[in-house]
């Protein structure tokens, strides 16, 4: 009886959070599923059920091709560069380094800045510093706009992965590294055959979260370019936003978002399974 009361007391503290989660997440999500099968314009109280028409149109909609391509390039680019840089910095910051606390703080501070503010700061830098040095604006040209947005994302989000990799490296017993040294392994061999395998739990978190979050990137792109110039930086999230608010095709936008959500869930599950299958026990 005491155990039951204790468990119920824990549950009582969860009730406010569960109510908020249900009202802000679950209810809108379920409503969105229903609206994906309608022709709702986002404003009118009346709408008609159209069955699978929105999903059929999506298969032949050429306007979706460019955003998908942009989203994939951006997502893969951010994930690869972010994790390589974060791992490199984490390995070096884990060593005895003068001023290590300063560098940790430097990499972590941008996390406290919102994506919108970071975009405005880098837009200013791009339109002034980059334009003077390179003779052109990165985010003002179709060929280089994604490079500019990737730079913003890296600066704004790199610190979290650095901290996770550093925590993973700290948790690796020195006995493994010393045993490899005794066996004659050099620094490169110890890194790839000891450090990397032991860091697989960190890769599971960092790679999965970075890829799924960058694929659904919205705030940075909207604030930095709004999808321009000429739609060259329009991601799937921006496309959904445009269909919802600019073109008043909320039902169709909901259909795209549902398909996109399923895609993200599948990607997340596949990556998680892939990295977890390669994790080793310490």
Secondary structure, 3 states (H helix, E strand, C coil): CHHHHHHHHHHHHHHHHHHHHHHHHHHHHHHHHHHCCECCCCCCCCCCECCCHHHHHHHHCCHHHHHHHHHHHHHHHHHHHHHHHHHHHHHHHCCCCCCHHHHHHHHHHHHHCCHHHHHHHHHHHHHHHHHHHHCCCCCCCCCCHHHHHHHHHHHHHHHHHHHHHHHHHHCCCHHHHHHHHHCCCCHHHHHHHHHHHHCHHHHHHHHHHHHHHHHCCCHHHHHHCCCCCCCCCCCHHHHHHHHHHHCCCHHHHHHHHHHHHHHHHHHHHHHHHHHHCCCCCC
